[in-house]
Amino acid sequence: MLGMMSPVTAALRGWIRLGQALSPLQMAGAIVVLGSVGAGQWVNRPAPAAGRPGPAPGGRC
């Protein structure tokens, strides 16, 4: 997933440091990449442990 972030990071740094601009199509591509990385991280998050007790009532351990 992080390999897809390299071009987006390079474009962002070029915009900030060098004053370069992105075309609307390039901006749309960056948004798609960021969305796909976010979706991939959200889907692959660890599931909560089964049978693990929650906090005690009243906030006591």
C-alpha positions as semicolon CSV with decimal commas, in nm:
position;residue;x (nm);y (nm);z (nm)
1;M;0,000;0,000;0,000
2;L;0,276;0,246;0,081
3;G;0,431;0,204;-0,263
4;M;0,132;0,386;-0,410
5;M;0,194;0,680;-0,178
6;S;0,537;0,763;-0,323
7;P;0,412;0,951;-0,634
8;V;0,151;1,136;-0,430
9;T;0,414;1,237;-0,174
10;A;0,650;1,353;-0,450
11;A;0,375;1,560;-0,612
12;L;0,283;1,716;-0,277
13;R;0,643;1,805;-0,201
14;G;0,686;1,952;-0,550
15;W;0,378;2,166;-0,498
16;I;0,489;2,290;-0,155
17;R;0,863;2,338;-0,216
18;L;0,885;2,416;-0,587
19;G;0,549;2,579;-0,658
20;Q;0,455;2,316;-0,914
21;A;0,090;2,263;-1,001
22;L;-0,120;1,954;-1,078
23;S;-0,372;1,930;-1,358
24;P;-0,729;1,840;-1,262
25;L;-0,673;1,485;-1,391
26;Q;-0,358;1,446;-1,183
27;M;-0,540;1,580;-0,876
28;A;-0,821;1,328;-0,934
29;G;-0,563;1,050;-0,958
30;A;-0,403;1,156;-0,629
31;I;-0,744;1,152;-0,461
32;V;-0,813;0,802;-0,597
33;V;-0,477;0,677;-0,467
34;L;-0,531;0,830;-0,123
35;G;-0,881;0,684;-0,109
36;S;-0,763;0,337;-0,209
37;V;-0,483;0,340;0,049
38;G;-0,728;0,452;0,317
39;A;-0,982;0,187;0,215
40;G;-0,714;-0,083;0,216
41;Q;-0,603;0,015;0,564
42;W;-0,963;0,022;0,689
43;V;-1,046;-0,322;0,547
44;N;-0,727;-0,482;0,682
45;R;-0,756;-0,349;1,037
46;P;-0,736;-0,614;1,310
47;A;-1,063;-0,749;1,446
48;P;-1,137;-0,708;1,816
49;A;-1,035;-1,005;2,027
50;A;-1,324;-1,247;2,088
51;G;-1,414;-1,320;2,447
52;R;-1,212;-1,030;2,578
53;P;-1,394;-0,863;2,865
54;G;-1,472;-0,494;2,834
55;P;-1,425;-0,234;3,103
56;A;-1,581;-0,299;3,443
57;P;-1,909;-0,121;3,518
58;G;-1,860;0,212;3,689
59;G;-1,514;0,258;3,537
60;R;-1,336;0,036;3,790
61;C;-1,086;-0,227;3,683
